[in-house]
Amino acid sequence: MTLLNDYLKDLAELVNRDCGTTNVAGVTSAAEIMKRHFESIGWEAELVDLGPTAGKYFLCKNKPGSTECDVLFNAHLDTVFPDGTAAARPFSIDGDIP
């Protein structure tokens, strides 16, 4: 499998889940997916609980124990779409991919 195919498979896993802002389980599952991906490349990752209405986010470090960071990512794990959207509009590719 090519790197692009691997990426598209990983992307589909995220896209094909409902994780709207109020869907705590969905947001947490997105965090769990990202945690797994970063751990697979050797980063230290942990889930951080933001309370019963927000779900969890993940924190990862490529240099555990370091007091400095060399890369900072910031991203939303939630979407604006209502539950059911992932099933109604699953990940798809329109056209050819080189």
C-alpha positions, -999 to +999 in steps of 0.1 A: +000+000+000+013+034-008+018+063+016-012+081+000-034+051+004-024+047+041-032+084+046-066+081+029-074+051+051-065+070+082-085+100+071-116+079+063-115+065+099-119+101+112-143+113+086-166+084+090-176+091+126-200+115+141-181+138+164-202+170+167-194+194+195-221+179+218-213+143+209-189+136+238-183+099+228-176+109+192-151+136+201-134+113+226-132+086+199-115+111+175-090+118+203-083+081+208-077+077+170-052+105+170-035+093+202-031+058+185-016+073+154+010+095+173+019+066+195+025+045+164+053+068+154+069+069+188+054+099+204+042+099+240+004+106+240-023+109+267-060+116+268-070+146+290-105+147+304-122+181+299-153+172+317-186+155+311-198+179+284-166+183+264-151+148+260-113+142+259-086+158+239-051+144+235-017+158+244+014+143+227+051+149+230+079+138+208+104+144+236+088+132+268+101+150+299+114+180+279+106+215+291+107+229+256+087+221+225+099+222+189+065+215+172+030+226+183-002+213+167-036+227+175-067+212+160-104+207+166-115+171+172-152+181+168-173+190+138-203+212+132-223+184+117-252+167+135-252+130+144-260+108+114-240+129+089-211+104+088-234+076+077-253+099+052-221+113+037-193+088+042-157+095+031-154+092-007-130+101-034-144+119-064-121+116-094-087+101-100-058+102-076-023+101-090 
